[in-house]
Amino acid sequence: MSKKNSAPKKKRILIVDDHPMMRQGLTQLIGVESDLAVSGEAESAEAALDCIRTLRPDLVLADISLPGKNGLELIKDFQALAPGLPVLVVSMHDESLYAGRVLKAGGRGYIMKQEGGKKLMLAIRQVLAGKIYVSEKMSAEILETFSGGRVGAEGSPVEKLTDREFEVFQLIGQGIGTRAVAEKLHLSVKTVEVHRANIKVKLQLKTAPELIRFAVRWAEAQSGGQ
């Protein structure tokens, strides 16, 4: 008697990125893999949440910068909607800024876009296997932090900010005013002002102009490192 070899079921992946070329590139990369398949694409946080409900993917590949909602907040929404859903962030932003925040938010890994296809496939399979994926360098830093080997004061003061404060701080660094920040984040102006006040305290800045200068310099330093 001959048995039919049933092919193993492909793992379904949802791609969340606001750049069509990036989504297309990821779809092509994943499409040649025998054990993986792209089940859907989303260009915004709202569309991504709809896809989670209807497609029930095995893994989400998500960018951190999305229209309408910060990627960190979206990861928290994913976990509320589908607890345990693995999320691997694929971003152009330096992992030293975001990897720790992504893991705290419930993500399972972080890889920078310039790493290339081979490393991305490794990261995808590692996260699907229930493991966490970050670069070796970042892994060492995270272990050192959790083991108490790194004193908080030695790191950047920006690390003290909550995810929402960090989001507000980034927008200030882009030269965006309080009212525009409030509209962009769907918050009240008063709430943004509270966040700004908290940021000033944590960064030991006394005035609004000092905060703006610090945020702009920080933003310029990050973009210069890309």
LUMDOBA-680183 format. One record per residue (C-alpha): x, y, z; residue number from 1; residue in three letters. Coordinates in Angstrom, 1 decimal. Layout:
// residues N
SITE    east   north      up  seq  type
SITE       X       Y       Z  NUM   ala
...
END
This chain:
// residues 226
SITE    east   north      up  seq  type
SITE     0.0     0.0     0.0    1   met
SITE     1.3     3.4    -1.0    2   ser
SITE     0.8     6.3     1.4    3   lys
SITE     0.3     9.8     0.0    4   lys
SITE     2.9    12.2     1.3    5   asn
SITE     0.9    15.1     2.6    6   ser
SITE     2.9    18.3     2.4    7   ala
SITE     3.3    20.1     5.8    8   pro
SITE     1.0    23.1     6.2    9   lys
SITE     2.7    26.3     5.4   10   lys
SITE     3.0    28.9     8.2   11   lys
SITE     0.8    31.9     7.3   12   arg
SITE     2.5    35.3     7.6   13   ile
SITE     0.9    38.8     7.7   14   leu
SITE     3.1    41.7     6.5   15   ile
SITE     2.4    45.1     8.0   16   val
SITE     4.3    48.0     6.3   17   asp
SITE     3.2    51.3     4.8   18   asp
SITE     5.7    51.0     1.9   19   his
SITE     4.2    49.0    -1.0   20   pro
SITE     7.7    48.1    -2.4   21   met
SITE     8.8    46.8     1.0   22   met
SITE     5.6    44.6     1.2   23   arg
SITE     6.2    43.4    -2.3   24   gln
SITE     9.9    42.6    -1.6   25   gly
SITE     9.0    40.6     1.6   26   leu
SITE     6.3    38.8    -0.3   27   thr
SITE     8.7    37.7    -3.0   28   gln
SITE    11.3    36.6    -0.4   29   leu
SITE     8.8    34.5     1.5   30   ile
SITE     7.1    33.2    -1.6   31   gly
SITE    10.1    31.0    -2.5   32   val
SITE    10.2    29.2     0.9   33   glu
SITE     8.5    25.8     1.0   34   ser
SITE     7.3    26.2     4.6   35   asp
SITE     6.1    29.8     4.5   36   leu
SITE     3.3    31.7     2.8   37   ala
SITE     2.1    35.3     2.9   38   val
SITE    -1.5    35.2     3.9   39   ser
SITE    -2.1    39.0     3.7   40   gly
SITE    -0.7    42.5     3.7   41   glu
SITE    -1.7    45.7     5.6   42   ala
SITE    -0.4    49.2     5.2   43   glu
SITE    -1.9    50.7     8.4   44   ser
SITE    -2.5    49.6    12.0   45   ala
SITE    -6.3    49.6    11.5   46   glu
SITE    -6.0    47.3     8.4   47   ala
SITE    -3.5    45.1    10.3   48   ala
SITE    -6.0    44.5    13.2   49   leu
SITE    -8.7    43.6    10.6   50   asp
SITE    -6.4    41.1     9.0   51   cys
SITE    -5.6    39.5    12.4   52   ile
SITE    -9.3    39.0    12.9   53   arg
SITE   -10.1    37.5     9.5   54   thr
SITE    -6.8    35.8     8.4   55   leu
SITE    -5.6    34.5    11.8   56   arg
SITE    -1.9    34.4    10.7   57   pro
SITE     0.8    32.3    12.5   58   asp
SITE     3.2    35.3    12.5   59   leu
SITE     3.2    39.0    11.9   60   val
SITE     6.1    40.9    10.3   61   leu
SITE     5.6    44.6    11.2   62   ala
SITE     7.3    47.9    10.8   63   asp
SITE     7.6    50.1    13.8   64   ile
SITE     6.6    53.3    11.9   65   ser
SITE     3.0    53.2    10.7   66   leu
SITE     0.4    55.8     9.8   67   pro
SITE    -2.1    56.4    12.6   68   gly
SITE    -0.4    54.4    15.3   69   lys
SITE     3.0    53.6    16.7   70   asn
SITE     4.2    50.1    16.1   71   gly
SITE     4.8    49.5    19.8   72   leu
SITE     1.1    50.3    20.6   73   glu
SITE     0.1    48.1    17.7   74   leu
SITE     2.0    45.1    19.2   75   ile
SITE     0.1    45.6    22.4   76   lys
SITE    -3.2    45.6    20.4   77   asp
SITE    -2.1    42.4    18.7   78   phe
SITE    -1.5    40.7    22.0   79   gln
SITE    -4.9    41.9    23.3   80   ala
SITE    -6.7    40.6    20.2   81   leu
SITE    -4.7    37.4    19.7   82   ala
SITE    -2.7    36.5    22.9   83   pro
SITE     0.6    34.8    22.1   84   gly
SITE     0.6    35.8    18.4   85   leu
SITE     4.3    36.0    17.4   86   pro
SITE     5.3    39.5    16.1   87   val
SITE     8.7    40.1    14.4   88   leu
SITE     9.5    43.7    13.9   89   val
SITE    11.4    44.5    10.6   90   val
SITE    12.5    48.1    10.8   91   ser
SITE    15.1    50.7     9.5   92   met
SITE    15.4    52.1    13.1   93   his
SITE    18.5    51.1    15.1   94   asp
SITE    17.7    48.1    17.2   95   glu
SITE    19.4    49.7    20.2   96   ser
SITE    16.5    52.2    20.4   97   leu
SITE    13.7    49.8    19.9   98   tyr
SITE    14.5    46.1    20.4   99   ala
SITE    14.0    46.2    24.2  100   gly
SITE    10.8    48.2    23.9  101   arg
SITE     9.4    45.8    21.3  102   val
SITE    10.1    42.8    23.6  103   leu
SITE     8.5    44.5    26.5  104   lys
SITE     5.4    45.3    24.4  105   ala
SITE     5.0    41.6    23.6  106   gly
SITE     7.0    41.3    20.4  107   gly
SITE     9.1    38.2    19.8  108   arg
SITE    12.0    39.7    17.8  109   gly
SITE    13.6    42.6    16.0  110   tyr
SITE    15.6    42.7    12.8  111   ile
SITE    16.8    45.7    10.9  112   met
SITE    15.8    46.0     7.2  113   lys
SITE    19.4    46.1     6.0  114   gln
SITE    20.2    42.6     7.4  115   glu
SITE    19.1    40.9     4.2  116   gly
SITE    16.9    37.9     3.2  117   gly
SITE    18.9    35.0     4.7  118   lys
SITE    19.0    36.5     8.2  119   lys
SITE    15.3    37.5     7.9  120   leu
SITE    14.3    33.8     7.2  121   met
SITE    16.4    32.7    10.1  122   leu
SITE    14.6    35.3    12.3  123   ala
SITE    11.2    34.2    11.0  124   ile
SITE    11.8    30.5    11.7  125   arg
SITE    13.3    31.2    15.1  126   gln
SITE    10.3    33.3    16.2  127   val
SITE     7.9    30.6    14.8  128   leu
SITE     9.7    28.0    16.9  129   ala
SITE     8.8    30.0    20.0  130   gly
SITE    12.2    31.6    20.5  131   lys
SITE    13.2    35.3    20.6  132   ile
SITE    15.3    36.8    17.8  133   tyr
SITE    17.6    39.8    18.1  134   val
SITE    21.2    40.3    16.9  135   ser
SITE    24.0    38.8    18.9  136   glu
SITE    25.1    42.3    20.0  137   lys
SITE    21.6    43.3    21.2  138   met
SITE    21.2    39.9    22.9  139   ser
SITE    24.3    40.5    24.9  140   ala
SITE    23.1    44.0    25.9  141   glu
SITE    19.7    42.7    27.0  142   ile
SITE    21.2    39.9    29.0  143   leu
SITE    23.5    42.4    30.7  144   glu
SITE    20.6    44.7    31.5  145   thr
SITE    18.5    41.9    33.0  146   phe
SITE    21.4    40.5    35.0  147   ser
SITE    21.9    43.9    36.6  148   gly
SITE    25.2    44.5    34.9  149   gly
SITE    24.2    47.8    33.4  150   arg
SITE    23.2    50.7    35.6  151   val
SITE    20.3    52.7    34.2  152   gly
SITE    22.1    56.0    34.6  153   ala
SITE    24.8    54.9    32.3  154   glu
SITE    22.4    54.4    29.4  155   gly
SITE    20.8    57.2    27.4  156   ser
SITE    18.3    59.2    29.5  157   pro
SITE    15.8    58.7    26.6  158   val
SITE    15.6    55.0    27.7  159   glu
SITE    13.7    56.2    30.9  160   lys
SITE    10.8    57.4    28.8  161   leu
SITE     7.6    55.3    28.5  162   thr
SITE     6.6    54.1    25.0  163   asp
SITE     4.1    56.9    24.7  164   arg
SITE     6.6    59.6    26.0  165   glu
SITE     9.2    58.2    23.6  166   phe
SITE     6.7    58.6    20.7  167   glu
SITE     5.9    62.2    21.7  168   val
SITE     9.7    62.9    22.1  169   phe
SITE    10.4    61.6    18.6  170   gln
SITE     7.7    63.8    17.1  171   leu
SITE     9.1    66.9    18.9  172   ile
SITE    12.4    66.0    17.4  173   gly
SITE    10.8    66.2    14.0  174   gln
SITE     9.8    69.8    14.7  175   gly
SITE     6.1    68.9    15.2  176   ile
SITE     4.2    71.2    17.6  177   gly
SITE     2.0    70.2    20.5  178   thr
SITE    -1.4    70.5    18.7  179   arg
SITE    -0.1    68.6    15.7  180   ala
SITE     1.4    65.8    17.9  181   val
SITE    -2.0    65.6    19.6  182   ala
SITE    -3.8    65.2    16.3  183   glu
SITE    -1.3    62.6    15.0  184   lys
SITE    -1.5    60.5    18.1  185   leu
SITE    -5.3    61.0    18.6  186   his
SITE    -4.7    62.5    22.1  187   leu
SITE    -5.9    65.7    23.7  188   ser
SITE    -3.6    68.7    23.7  189   val
SITE    -3.7    68.6    27.5  190   lys
SITE    -2.5    64.9    27.5  191   thr
SITE     0.4    65.8    25.2  192   val
SITE     1.4    68.7    27.5  193   glu
SITE     1.5    66.3    30.4  194   val
SITE     3.7    63.9    28.4  195   his
SITE     6.0    66.9    27.5  196   arg
SITE     6.2    67.9    31.2  197   ala
SITE     7.1    64.3    32.2  198   asn
SITE     9.8    64.1    29.4  199   ile
SITE    11.4    67.3    30.7  200   lys
SITE    11.6    65.9    34.2  201   val
SITE    13.1    62.6    33.1  202   lys
SITE    15.6    64.3    30.7  203   leu
SITE    16.4    67.0    33.4  204   gln
SITE    15.4    69.8    31.1  205   leu
SITE    13.9    73.0    32.5  206   lys
SITE    12.2    74.8    29.5  207   thr
SITE    10.2    74.0    26.4  208   ala
SITE    13.0    75.4    24.1  209   pro
SITE    15.5    73.2    25.8  210   glu
SITE    13.3    70.1    25.2  211   leu
SITE    12.9    71.0    21.5  212   ile
SITE    16.7    71.5    21.0  213   arg
SITE    17.5    68.3    22.8  214   phe
SITE    14.9    66.3    20.8  215   ala
SITE    16.0    67.8    17.5  216   val
SITE    19.7    67.1    18.2  217   arg
SITE    18.8    63.5    19.2  218   trp
SITE    16.7    63.0    16.1  219   ala
SITE    19.5    64.3    13.9  220   glu
SITE    22.0    62.0    15.6  221   ala
SITE    19.8    59.0    15.0  222   gln
SITE    19.2    59.8    11.3  223   ser
SITE    22.9    60.5    10.9  224   gly
SITE    23.6    57.0    12.1  225   gly
SITE    21.5    55.3     9.5  226   gln
END
